[in-house]
Structure formats: C-alpha cells, structure tokens
Amino acid sequence: MTLRISNLGKHYGEAPVFENVTLDVQSGEFVAIVGESGVGKSTLLNCMAGLDSWDQGTVTHDGTDIGALDGEACALWRRKHVGFVFQAFHVLPHLDVAQNVSLPLMLLGQKKDDGRVAHMLDAVGLPGMGARLPQTLSGGQLQRVAIARALVHRPALLLADEPTGNLDPTTAAKVMELLIGQTREHGASLVLVTHSESAAARADRLLHLTAAGIRA
C-alpha cells in the first residue's frame, strides 16, 4: 500500500503553515520528517491520518482519497489502516494495560483476542503486565504500551509524533529499536516526526519540512 500526498497546503487564516508538500511513502518504508518548531510537522502527520483538514492538494492511501471521506467513513478508514503513536502516550488511565492495547480491536468490532494482546505485550518487552494500571508504569513503559496499541490491529500505516520526546536517551534508543523492529515485522509503512537526530538517522529517507514544502 502507498501513502501519496500531492501538493498539500495548510493555512491558518492568511498565514500558510506549509504549502506544496508532495510525498510518496511505500509499503514497508520508514520516512522521518524533521523541521523547525512551528513549521507544521505534527499538523502534516495529522493530515496523513485524516485527523486534520487541509486547504489544497490531496492525501490518498492505497487509492482511497482521504479528503473525500465524510467524518464517519474517515474514522472507519483510520481505525482499520492507521496506527498512531503520540509523544504524550494518550494511554487511558482507568483501563489496565491489556485493555488499552486491545482498544483498536474493540473499535473494529473484533472479538477480544487475549492471545494477540499478550503477544504484542511480549513483543514490546512487557510480558505479564496486562493487568497493571498505567499510573504504575514508567514513561518508557507507557510508550511501549502505546506502540503495542498502535500495532495490535496490524495497520498498514504507522504514524509517530515525537515518540521519544519525553524519554531519556537510553530509553529513547530502546523505543526506536522496538518501533522500527515491529514495523518491519508487520510490513507497515512508518512516518516519524522528530527533533531527534539519532532517531531520524535510522530512517530509510530523511525529509525536511519548511513552510515552502518538503525536501530531501
């Protein structure tokens, strides 16, 4: 599957956030996007997921025009095809680890699959921790939960917004190794927004976002 962005532009009032962004991401490819603060990296990532709107251009995934979908159809597409890893984790505190990881399966109307959830927790280095509550975990462990949740439904497209931004260097390196390894194992495309030079250096392609567009 291919993510294709053509001449994408986003404005706030008269001020452009970015313009003329054209980018293809192939199945299995890891692309890192860097740029100065405020240039719209997270906004671009949200557009890829259909979480934000844009003013010009198109976003398509495997031939589906995301901008042409209504709110419900876009949400259904996102649930099936997209995994999102946030810097702030966004783990639900009132649910245990296993329940947090299984959320995408529940939203897709699939039966509870304890085996798949347990396998994902094993894969991210959290075996036997499904009954733990988020408030008992470290930041690195919470990010591992977020990665397991993003991958449990085997999405074709994984989007990561500063996933190591709140972590110490050692934990950040481990999380990046995990994120890349799990993405490769599942054959997903990975788009990473980051300020981290070490994280960006792991990518197949490194792109720089500016207000005028995107470049290698």
C-alpha atoms as an extended CHARMM CRD file, in Angstrom:
* protein
*
       216  EXT
         1         1  MET       CA              0.0000000000        0.0000000000        0.0000000000  PROA      1               0.0000000000
         2         2  THR       CA              1.1760000000        3.5320000000       -0.7750000000  PROA      2               0.0000000000
         3         3  LEU       CA              0.5380000000        6.7960000000        1.0250000000  PROA      3               0.0000000000
         4         4  ARG       CA              0.5220000000        9.5880000000       -1.5630000000  PROA      4               0.0000000000
         5         5  ILE       CA              0.4780000000       13.2890000000       -0.7110000000  PROA      5               0.0000000000
         6         6  SER       CA              0.1810000000       15.7160000000       -3.6290000000  PROA      6               0.0000000000
         7         7  ASN       CA              0.6550000000       19.4990000000       -3.4390000000  PROA      7               0.0000000000
         8         8  LEU       CA             -0.7230000000       19.6260000000        0.0960000000  PROA      8               0.0000000000
         9         9  GLY       CA             -1.2160000000       23.0280000000        1.6830000000  PROA      9               0.0000000000
        10        10  LYS       CA             -2.4970000000       24.1060000000        5.0920000000  PROA      10              0.0000000000
        11        11  HSD       CA             -3.2540000000       27.6730000000        6.2230000000  PROA      11              0.0000000000
        12        12  TYR       CA             -4.3740000000       29.3820000000        9.4010000000  PROA      12              0.0000000000
        13        13  GLY       CA             -6.1620000000       32.4770000000        8.1180000000  PROA      13              0.0000000000
        14        14  GLU       CA             -3.8270000000       34.1670000000        5.6540000000  PROA      14              0.0000000000
        15        15  ALA       CA             -0.7050000000       32.5550000000        7.1150000000  PROA      15              0.0000000000
        16        16  PRO       CA              0.4920000000       29.3320000000        5.4780000000  PROA      16              0.0000000000
        17        17  VAL       CA              1.5590000000       26.5180000000        7.7820000000  PROA      17              0.0000000000
        18        18  PHE       CA              3.0590000000       24.6490000000        4.8290000000  PROA      18              0.0000000000
        19        19  GLU       CA              2.4950000000       24.5590000000        1.0730000000  PROA      19              0.0000000000
        20        20  ASN       CA              3.3040000000       22.3710000000       -1.9240000000  PROA      20              0.0000000000
        21        21  VAL       CA              4.0370000000       19.2160000000        0.0930000000  PROA      21              0.0000000000
        22        22  THR       CA              4.3630000000       16.2080000000       -2.2230000000  PROA      22              0.0000000000
        23        23  LEU       CA              5.4260000000       12.8560000000       -0.8320000000  PROA      23              0.0000000000
        24        24  ASP       CA              5.0120000000        9.1320000000       -1.5170000000  PROA      24              0.0000000000
        25        25  VAL       CA              5.5850000000        6.5470000000        1.2130000000  PROA      25              0.0000000000
        26        26  GLN       CA              5.8190000000        2.9570000000        0.0430000000  PROA      26              0.0000000000
        27        27  SER       CA              4.7000000000       -0.1180000000        1.9260000000  PROA      27              0.0000000000
        28        28  GLY       CA              7.4010000000       -1.1400000000        4.4030000000  PROA      28              0.0000000000
        29        29  GLU       CA              9.2760000000        2.1710000000        4.1230000000  PROA      29              0.0000000000
        30        30  PHE       CA             10.4340000000        4.2450000000        7.1240000000  PROA      30              0.0000000000
        31        31  VAL       CA             10.3870000000        8.0020000000        6.4610000000  PROA      31              0.0000000000
        32        32  ALA       CA             11.4810000000       10.5680000000        9.0450000000  PROA      32              0.0000000000
        33        33  ILE       CA             10.3390000000       14.2000000000        8.8190000000  PROA      33              0.0000000000
        34        34  VAL       CA             12.2910000000       16.9410000000       10.5670000000  PROA      34              0.0000000000
        35        35  GLY       CA             11.9960000000       20.7300000000       10.6230000000  PROA      35              0.0000000000
        36        36  GLU       CA             11.9820000000       23.7650000000       12.8570000000  PROA      36              0.0000000000
        37        37  SER       CA              9.3970000000       24.0910000000       15.6220000000  PROA      37              0.0000000000
        38        38  GLY       CA              6.1410000000       25.5630000000       14.3600000000  PROA      38              0.0000000000
        39        39  VAL       CA              6.6330000000       24.5390000000       10.7450000000  PROA      39              0.0000000000
        40        40  GLY       CA              3.6900000000       22.1240000000       10.9000000000  PROA      40              0.0000000000
        41        41  LYS       CA              5.2360000000       18.6610000000       11.2520000000  PROA      41              0.0000000000
        42        42  SER       CA              2.5620000000       17.3940000000       13.6400000000  PROA      42              0.0000000000
        43        43  THR       CA             -0.1460000000       19.0590000000       11.5410000000  PROA      43              0.0000000000
        44        44  LEU       CA              1.1420000000       17.2540000000        8.4500000000  PROA      44              0.0000000000
        45        45  LEU       CA              1.0840000000       13.9640000000       10.3360000000  PROA      45              0.0000000000
        46        46  ASN       CA             -2.4960000000       14.6380000000       11.4320000000  PROA      46              0.0000000000
        47        47  CYS       CA             -3.4410000000       15.3010000000        7.8000000000  PROA      47              0.0000000000
        48        48  MET       CA             -1.9630000000       11.9280000000        6.8200000000  PROA      48              0.0000000000
        49        49  ALA       CA             -4.2550000000       10.3200000000        9.3930000000  PROA      49              0.0000000000
        50        50  GLY       CA             -7.3100000000       12.3130000000        8.3710000000  PROA      50              0.0000000000
        51        51  LEU       CA             -7.3670000000       13.9540000000       11.8130000000  PROA      51              0.0000000000
        52        52  ASP       CA             -6.9390000000       17.4560000000       10.3830000000  PROA      52              0.0000000000
        53        53  SER       CA             -8.1770000000       19.1790000000        7.2400000000  PROA      53              0.0000000000
        54        54  TRP       CA             -6.1280000000       20.9320000000        4.5710000000  PROA      54              0.0000000000
        55        55  ASP       CA             -6.7770000000       23.7400000000        2.1030000000  PROA      55              0.0000000000
        56        56  GLN       CA             -5.2500000000       22.3910000000       -1.0950000000  PROA      56              0.0000000000
        57        57  GLY       CA             -3.9450000000       19.1570000000       -2.5150000000  PROA      57              0.0000000000
        58        58  THR       CA             -4.8100000000       15.5260000000       -1.8230000000  PROA      58              0.0000000000
        59        59  VAL       CA             -3.9620000000       12.6950000000        0.5480000000  PROA      59              0.0000000000
        60        60  THR       CA             -4.5840000000        9.1780000000       -0.7320000000  PROA      60              0.0000000000
        61        61  HSD       CA             -3.8380000000        5.7750000000        0.7770000000  PROA      61              0.0000000000
        62        62  ASP       CA             -3.9190000000        2.7030000000       -1.4300000000  PROA      62              0.0000000000
        63        63  GLY       CA             -6.0950000000        4.6660000000       -3.8630000000  PROA      63              0.0000000000
        64        64  THR       CA             -8.5330000000        5.9590000000       -1.2180000000  PROA      64              0.0000000000
        65        65  ASP       CA             -8.9150000000        9.7580000000       -1.3080000000  PROA      65              0.0000000000
        66        66  ILE       CA             -8.9240000000       10.5880000000        2.4020000000  PROA      66              0.0000000000
        67        67  GLY       CA            -10.1480000000       14.1360000000        1.8600000000  PROA      67              0.0000000000
        68        68  ALA       CA            -13.2550000000       12.8680000000        0.0660000000  PROA      68              0.0000000000
        69        69  LEU       CA            -14.4090000000       10.7890000000        3.0390000000  PROA      69              0.0000000000
        70        70  ASP       CA            -17.0020000000       12.1100000000        5.4440000000  PROA      70              0.0000000000
        71        71  GLY       CA            -16.2630000000       12.0670000000        9.1820000000  PROA      71              0.0000000000
        72        72  GLU       CA            -17.6570000000        8.5930000000        9.8520000000  PROA      72              0.0000000000
        73        73  ALA       CA            -16.0450000000        6.9990000000        6.8010000000  PROA      73              0.0000000000
        74        74  CYS       CA            -12.6950000000        8.6050000000        7.6380000000  PROA      74              0.0000000000
        75        75  ALA       CA            -12.8700000000        7.3140000000       11.2120000000  PROA      75              0.0000000000
        76        76  LEU       CA            -13.5780000000        3.7990000000        9.9430000000  PROA      76              0.0000000000
        77        77  TRP       CA            -10.6720000000        4.0170000000        7.4690000000  PROA      77              0.0000000000
        78        78  ARG       CA             -8.3520000000        5.2440000000       10.2180000000  PROA      78              0.0000000000
        79        79  ARG       CA             -9.3730000000        2.5040000000       12.6580000000  PROA      79              0.0000000000
        80        80  LYS       CA             -8.5960000000       -0.1800000000       10.0850000000  PROA      80              0.0000000000
        81        81  HSD       CA             -5.4670000000        1.1470000000        8.3920000000  PROA      81              0.0000000000
        82        82  VAL       CA             -3.6690000000        3.5630000000       10.7660000000  PROA      82              0.0000000000
        83        83  GLY       CA             -1.7190000000        3.1870000000       14.0000000000  PROA      83              0.0000000000
        84        84  PHE       CA             -0.7600000000        6.4320000000       15.7810000000  PROA      84              0.0000000000
        85        85  VAL       CA              1.9390000000        6.8110000000       18.4480000000  PROA      85              0.0000000000
        86        86  PHE       CA              1.7870000000       10.1190000000       20.3270000000  PROA      86              0.0000000000
        87        87  GLN       CA              4.5390000000       11.8330000000       22.3180000000  PROA      87              0.0000000000
        88        88  ALA       CA              2.2060000000       12.1320000000       25.3110000000  PROA      88              0.0000000000
        89        89  PHE       CA              1.2440000000        8.4160000000       25.1110000000  PROA      89              0.0000000000
        90        90  HSD       CA             -2.5520000000        9.0580000000       25.4480000000  PROA      90              0.0000000000
        91        91  VAL       CA             -2.9710000000        5.8570000000       27.4390000000  PROA      91              0.0000000000
        92        92  LEU       CA             -6.3370000000        5.7850000000       29.2280000000  PROA      92              0.0000000000
        93        93  PRO       CA             -5.6850000000        5.7860000000       33.0000000000  PROA      93              0.0000000000
        94        94  HSD       CA             -8.8780000000        3.9710000000       34.0160000000  PROA      94              0.0000000000
        95        95  LEU       CA             -8.0990000000        0.9600000000       31.7960000000  PROA      95              0.0000000000
        96        96  ASP       CA             -5.4050000000       -1.6030000000       32.5160000000  PROA      96              0.0000000000
        97        97  VAL       CA             -2.5620000000       -2.2090000000       30.0760000000  PROA      97              0.0000000000
        98        98  ALA       CA             -4.2710000000       -5.0920000000       28.2470000000  PROA      98              0.0000000000
        99        99  GLN       CA             -7.4820000000       -3.0990000000       27.8640000000  PROA      99              0.0000000000
       100       100  ASN       CA             -5.5610000000       -0.1230000000       26.4680000000  PROA      100             0.0000000000
       101       101  VAL       CA             -3.7610000000       -2.3160000000       23.9420000000  PROA      101             0.0000000000
       102       102  SER       CA             -6.9730000000       -4.0340000000       22.8470000000  PROA      102             0.0000000000
       103       103  LEU       CA             -8.8470000000       -0.7570000000       22.1680000000  PROA      103             0.0000000000
       104       104  PRO       CA             -8.2280000000       -0.7740000000       18.3770000000  PROA      104             0.0000000000
       105       105  LEU       CA             -9.6100000000       -4.3200000000       18.1390000000  PROA      105             0.0000000000
       106       106  MET       CA            -12.6920000000       -3.3120000000       20.0940000000  PROA      106             0.0000000000
       107       107  LEU       CA            -13.2620000000       -0.2500000000       17.8840000000  PROA      107             0.0000000000
       108       108  LEU       CA            -13.0730000000       -2.5020000000       14.8200000000  PROA      108             0.0000000000
       109       109  GLY       CA            -15.7700000000       -4.7300000000       16.3210000000  PROA      109             0.0000000000
       110       110  GLN       CA            -13.4190000000       -7.7040000000       16.6100000000  PROA      110             0.0000000000
       111       111  LYS       CA            -13.7140000000      -10.2900000000       19.3500000000  PROA      111             0.0000000000
       112       112  LYS       CA            -11.4450000000       -9.8960000000       22.3410000000  PROA      112             0.0000000000
       113       113  ASP       CA             -8.1730000000      -11.6130000000       21.4850000000  PROA      113             0.0000000000
       114       114  ASP       CA             -6.1760000000      -12.1290000000       24.6690000000  PROA      114             0.0000000000
       115       115  GLY       CA             -3.5780000000      -14.1130000000       22.7550000000  PROA      115             0.0000000000
       116       116  ARG       CA             -2.8410000000      -11.3170000000       20.3020000000  PROA      116             0.0000000000
       117       117  VAL       CA             -2.7060000000       -8.7150000000       23.0900000000  PROA      117             0.0000000000
       118       118  ALA       CA             -0.3660000000      -10.9170000000       25.1340000000  PROA      118             0.0000000000
       119       119  HSD       CA              1.8300000000      -11.4620000000       22.0710000000  PROA      119             0.0000000000
       120       120  MET       CA              2.0930000000       -7.7130000000       21.4950000000  PROA      120             0.0000000000
       121       121  LEU       CA              2.9840000000       -7.0980000000       25.1440000000  PROA      121             0.0000000000
       122       122  ASP       CA              5.6760000000       -9.7790000000       24.8780000000  PROA      122             0.0000000000
       123       123  ALA       CA              6.9630000000       -8.1630000000       21.6840000000  PROA      123             0.0000000000
       124       124  VAL       CA              7.3360000000       -4.7440000000       23.3150000000  PROA      124             0.0000000000
       125       125  GLY       CA              9.0160000000       -6.1270000000       26.4070000000  PROA      125             0.0000000000
       126       126  LEU       CA              6.0640000000       -6.0070000000       28.8110000000  PROA      126             0.0000000000
       127       127  PRO       CA              5.2450000000       -9.6990000000       29.3640000000  PROA      127             0.0000000000
       128       128  GLY       CA              2.7440000000      -10.4230000000       32.1010000000  PROA      128             0.0000000000
       129       129  MET       CA              1.9370000000       -6.7360000000       32.6660000000  PROA      129             0.0000000000
       130       130  GLY       CA             -1.5450000000       -6.7120000000       31.1340000000  PROA      130             0.0000000000
       131       131  ALA       CA             -3.2980000000       -6.2640000000       34.4980000000  PROA      131             0.0000000000
       132       132  ARG       CA             -1.1590000000       -3.2640000000       35.5300000000  PROA      132             0.0000000000
       133       133  LEU       CA             -2.6770000000        0.2250000000       35.5490000000  PROA      133             0.0000000000
       134       134  PRO       CA             -0.9060000000        2.9800000000       33.5730000000  PROA      134             0.0000000000
       135       135  GLN       CA             -0.1030000000        5.0400000000       36.6800000000  PROA      135             0.0000000000
       136       136  THR       CA              2.1590000000        2.2190000000       37.9000000000  PROA      136             0.0000000000
       137       137  LEU       CA              4.3570000000        2.3460000000       34.7760000000  PROA      137             0.0000000000
       138       138  SER       CA              7.3730000000        4.4390000000       33.8060000000  PROA      138             0.0000000000
       139       139  GLY       CA              7.3990000000        6.7720000000       30.8090000000  PROA      139             0.0000000000
       140       140  GLY       CA              9.3050000000        4.2450000000       28.7400000000  PROA      140             0.0000000000
       141       141  GLN       CA              6.8420000000        1.5050000000       29.6320000000  PROA      141             0.0000000000
       142       142  LEU       CA              3.8970000000        3.7430000000       28.7500000000  PROA      142             0.0000000000
       143       143  GLN       CA              5.4070000000        4.4240000000       25.3310000000  PROA      143             0.0000000000
       144       144  ARG       CA              5.7770000000        0.6720000000       24.8260000000  PROA      144             0.0000000000
       145       145  VAL       CA              2.0790000000        0.2700000000       25.6620000000  PROA      145             0.0000000000
       146       146  ALA       CA              1.2900000000        2.9690000000       23.0890000000  PROA      146             0.0000000000
       147       147  ILE       CA              3.3400000000        1.1490000000       20.4420000000  PROA      147             0.0000000000
       148       148  ALA       CA              1.6300000000       -2.1670000000       21.2160000000  PROA      148             0.0000000000
       149       149  ARG       CA             -1.7550000000       -0.4540000000       20.9350000000  PROA      149             0.0000000000
       150       150  ALA       CA             -0.7970000000        1.1540000000       17.6120000000  PROA      150             0.0000000000
       151       151  LEU       CA              0.2780000000       -2.1830000000       16.1140000000  PROA      151             0.0000000000
       152       152  VAL       CA             -2.1630000000       -4.7030000000       17.6070000000  PROA      152             0.0000000000
       153       153  HSD       CA             -4.6350000000       -4.4050000000       14.6990000000  PROA      153             0.0000000000
       154       154  ARG       CA             -1.7720000000       -4.7290000000       12.1680000000  PROA      154             0.0000000000
       155       155  PRO       CA             -2.2420000000       -1.3860000000       10.3920000000  PROA      155             0.0000000000
       156       156  ALA       CA             -0.6800000000       -0.6830000000        7.0160000000  PROA      156             0.0000000000
       157       157  LEU       CA              0.3770000000        2.8240000000        8.0850000000  PROA      157             0.0000000000
       158       158  LEU       CA              2.0700000000        3.7300000000       11.3580000000  PROA      158             0.0000000000
       159       159  LEU       CA              2.4140000000        7.4290000000       12.2700000000  PROA      159             0.0000000000
       160       160  ALA       CA              4.6240000000        8.5030000000       15.1790000000  PROA      160             0.0000000000
       161       161  ASP       CA              4.7110000000       12.0520000000       16.5540000000  PROA      161             0.0000000000
       162       162  GLU       CA              7.8840000000       12.6410000000       18.6170000000  PROA      162             0.0000000000
       163       163  PRO       CA              7.5870000000        9.1930000000       20.2380000000  PROA      163             0.0000000000
       164       164  THR       CA             10.8850000000        9.6100000000       22.1160000000  PROA      164             0.0000000000
       165       165  GLY       CA             10.4770000000       13.2730000000       23.0530000000  PROA      165             0.0000000000
       166       166  ASN       CA              9.6580000000       12.5980000000       26.7190000000  PROA      166             0.0000000000
       167       167  LEU       CA             12.2220000000        9.8320000000       27.2380000000  PROA      167             0.0000000000
       168       168  ASP       CA             15.8260000000        9.6990000000       28.3960000000  PROA      168             0.0000000000
       169       169  PRO       CA             18.4050000000        8.8110000000       25.6820000000  PROA      169             0.0000000000
       170       170  THR       CA             18.7980000000        5.1660000000       26.6980000000  PROA      170             0.0000000000
       171       171  THR       CA             15.0550000000        4.5100000000       26.8380000000  PROA      171             0.0000000000
       172       172  ALA       CA             14.5410000000        6.5200000000       23.6370000000  PROA      172             0.0000000000
       173       173  ALA       CA             17.0090000000        4.2920000000       21.7830000000  PROA      173             0.0000000000
       174       174  LYS       CA             15.2280000000        1.1640000000       23.0090000000  PROA      174             0.0000000000
       175       175  VAL       CA             11.8170000000        2.5510000000       21.9890000000  PROA      175             0.0000000000
       176       176  MET       CA             13.1000000000        3.4190000000       18.4920000000  PROA      176             0.0000000000
       177       177  GLU       CA             14.5630000000       -0.0750000000       18.1030000000  PROA      177             0.0000000000
       178       178  LEU       CA             11.2190000000       -1.5350000000       19.1280000000  PROA      178             0.0000000000
       179       179  LEU       CA              9.1950000000        0.7840000000       16.8840000000  PROA      179             0.0000000000
       180       180  ILE       CA             11.3000000000        0.0300000000       13.8100000000  PROA      180             0.0000000000
       181       181  GLY       CA             11.5180000000       -3.6850000000       14.5320000000  PROA      181             0.0000000000
       182       182  GLN       CA              7.7880000000       -4.1250000000       14.9870000000  PROA      182             0.0000000000
       183       183  THR       CA              7.0490000000       -2.0200000000       11.8990000000  PROA      183             0.0000000000
       184       184  ARG       CA              9.3820000000       -4.1750000000        9.7890000000  PROA      184             0.0000000000
       185       185  GLU       CA              7.8770000000       -7.3620000000       11.1860000000  PROA      185             0.0000000000
       186       186  HSD       CA              4.3580000000       -6.2850000000       10.2310000000  PROA      186             0.0000000000
       187       187  GLY       CA              5.3640000000       -4.7860000000        6.8550000000  PROA      187             0.0000000000
       188       188  ALA       CA              3.8400000000       -1.4280000000        7.7200000000  PROA      188             0.0000000000
       189       189  SER       CA              4.8840000000        1.9850000000        6.4350000000  PROA      189             0.0000000000
       190       190  LEU       CA              6.2900000000        4.2230000000        9.1810000000  PROA      190             0.0000000000
       191       191  VAL       CA              6.2700000000        8.0290000000        9.1200000000  PROA      191             0.0000000000
       192       192  LEU       CA              8.0780000000        9.5860000000       12.0610000000  PROA      192             0.0000000000
       193       193  VAL       CA              8.0800000000       13.2610000000       13.0500000000  PROA      193             0.0000000000
       194       194  THR       CA             11.0150000000       14.0450000000       15.3030000000  PROA      194             0.0000000000
       195       195  HSD       CA             13.5790000000       16.5540000000       16.5530000000  PROA      195             0.0000000000
       196       196  SER       CA             15.9200000000       13.7070000000       17.4420000000  PROA      196             0.0000000000
       197       197  GLU       CA             18.8840000000       13.3960000000       15.0820000000  PROA      197             0.0000000000
       198       198  SER       CA             19.6010000000        9.8510000000       16.2740000000  PROA      198             0.0000000000
       199       199  ALA       CA             16.0050000000        8.7490000000       15.6260000000  PROA      199             0.0000000000
       200       200  ALA       CA             15.9160000000       10.4070000000       12.2050000000  PROA      200             0.0000000000
       201       201  ALA       CA             19.2190000000        8.7660000000       11.2360000000  PROA      201             0.0000000000
       202       202  ARG       CA             17.5420000000        5.3420000000       11.4200000000  PROA      202             0.0000000000
       203       203  ALA       CA             15.1020000000        6.1640000000        8.5990000000  PROA      203             0.0000000000
       204       204  ASP       CA             15.2270000000        4.9260000000        5.0120000000  PROA      204             0.0000000000
       205       205  ARG       CA             14.6280000000        8.5360000000        3.9640000000  PROA      205             0.0000000000
       206       206  LEU       CA             15.0330000000       11.8090000000        5.8380000000  PROA      206             0.0000000000
       207       207  LEU       CA             12.8870000000       14.7490000000        4.7120000000  PROA      207             0.0000000000
       208       208  HSD       CA             12.9400000000       18.3960000000        5.8110000000  PROA      208             0.0000000000
       209       209  LEU       CA              9.6350000000       20.2560000000        6.1060000000  PROA      209             0.0000000000
       210       210  THR       CA              9.5660000000       24.0340000000        5.6110000000  PROA      210             0.0000000000
       211       211  ALA       CA              6.7330000000       26.4780000000        5.0280000000  PROA      211             0.0000000000
       212       212  ALA       CA              7.5140000000       26.2700000000        1.2940000000  PROA      212             0.0000000000
       213       213  GLY       CA              7.3410000000       22.4900000000        1.0160000000  PROA      213             0.0000000000
       214       214  ILE       CA              9.3020000000       19.3430000000        1.7400000000  PROA      214             0.0000000000
       215       215  ARG       CA             12.7700000000       18.3450000000        0.5340000000  PROA      215             0.0000000000
       216       216  ALA       CA             15.3070000000       15.5770000000        0.9960000000  PROA      216             0.0000000000
